Amino acid sequence: MLQPTFPLETERLTLRPFDDDDLGSLHAYQSLPEVARYLYWEPRNLEESRTFLKQKMAATGIEREGDWLVLAVVPRETGTLIGEVNLQWSSREHRQGEIGYIINPAYHGQGFATEAAEAVLRLGFEGLGLHRVVGRLDGRNAASARVLERLGMRHEAHLVENELVKGEWTDEVVYAMLAQEWKARSAIKPGRRGRRNRHD
C-alpha cells in the first residue's frame, strides 16, 4: 500500500493530485494529435478530458494490485499544470510496477519528464517496496525512450508489430529497472534525488 503525503517536491516540480481547476490545462495537451500519436486514445474533446480528470482525481494512492497513482506535474516557477506522471502496482506477488508520463509538448526538452518520473520510481522502490519497474512505449517514440534511458532503465525488449493500435501494427519497447539497480544509481547520484518527502 502507498499513500504519499502531498505535495511531493523535486528540484523544480510540485507533484500533487489532480483537481477540478486542472481541466483547461489537462485538455490543452490531451487534445493535441502529437500527444495522442503514440498512445491508445485519440485526441480528446473537453467533455472527454473532464471524464478522465475525474478518474485522475481519484487515483491518489495505491491500495491493491492494479491500482494507478496519477500525479499532476507542476513547475513551481509557474504553478501551471504541464502534464502527468503515473505509477502502477502491476503485481503484488512478483512486486512489479510500471511508470508512465505525459508532458505538454510546449514544455518538452527541459527535463521535466525525467525529473517527475524519477520521483515516482523512488515511490515505487522505496515506498511500495517493488522489485522491478518497467516503462513501456511505442517503438517509434524516441523521445520517451530517451527519458527512460536518462533514468538509468535498461532496454530489455523490442517486440515487433505486437499490437494493432489505431488500425496500424506497432512495435512495443520495454525498459526496466530492478530495486538493486535503483539503489546503486541513487548511491552514486545523490544530487538527483531532489527534496525528499517523508514517505519517500
Buried (B, 14 or more C-beta within 10 A) or exposed (E): EBEBEBBBBBBBBBBBBBEEEBBEBBBBBBBBEEBBEBBEEEBBEEEBBBEBBEEBBEBBBBEEEEBBBBBBBBBEEEEBBBBBBBBBBBBEEEBBBBBBBBBBBEBBEEBBBBBBBBBBBBBBBBBBEBBBBBBBBBBEBEBBBEBBBBBBBBEEEEEEEEEEEEEEEBBBBBBBBBBEBBEEBBEEEEEBBBEEBEBB
